[in-house]
Amino acid sequence: MPAAPVTIRGHQGMVVMMRFLRREGMFCRTCALASFRDMQADTMVMGWWGPLSVLITPFTLLGNLSALSGIRRIPEPVTPGFRPPLDPGKPVFRRPAGILALIPLCLVGLVMVAIPLLLIIGLVVGPSHSSDGDSSDSGVDYPTLTVGSCARNAVDWPAQDLRPEPCDSPAAELRVYAPAKVSCAPGDYGAYLEYSKDGDTSLCLHPLKR
């Protein structure tokens, strides 16, 4: 005496199976501390070996810290029982099991820090936009081209930077028309969809022969 009710939990992962362990009862401070250190050290070594156990073990270890705070509030034993109290032994992180457990604990900590960090970076950077032969640079200003109008390309093909031009202008290089089929006629170019009025209509470009 004195003694108080104490519950200490443990976990054991076994790849496809798992065990939930519990030790509870009326403990004096010395016996409760010994039970806590044994269960905590065993869980640190045996608790990680399963896909779900990796998630369950950290919560089990944290829950035992709450039990530890209650154990520390129990006064030191003053009345002997019918048998000697348990030996608390070394603190958890001074045992080989506790030192070995630092490896999975650090890995879990890194994952927990990395996930929100990556989310923050993704929100700050924003989505990336790539360009290929069928799309244009997002920095280009797209004027509207209409069927029957003329234009010129200010850059070299296959890139497009189309500028409207009067059809009687010497600078006019292309005549805009709507394709009769899915694709443009052989030798003609397909304009980016962004050059159409609604941004979703296919337009073809026929080189003007001079």
GIRA-V283251 format. One record per run of one state. SS is the DSSP state (A for helix, B for strand, O for the rest). FROM is the first residue (numbers start at 0). LEN is the number of residues. Records with the same first field share a line. If there is no record, write none. Layout:
# GIRA-V283251
SS->FROM-LEN + FROM-LEN
This chain:
# GIRA-V283251
O->0-3 + 15-1 + 27-1 + 46-3 + 50-2 + 71-20 + 94-1 + 125-24 + 153-8 + 165-8 + 177-11 + 190-2 + 195-8 + 207-3
B->3-12 + 16-11 + 49-1 + 149-4 + 161-4 + 173-4 + 188-2 + 203-4
A->28-18 + 52-19 + 91-3 + 95-30 + 192-3
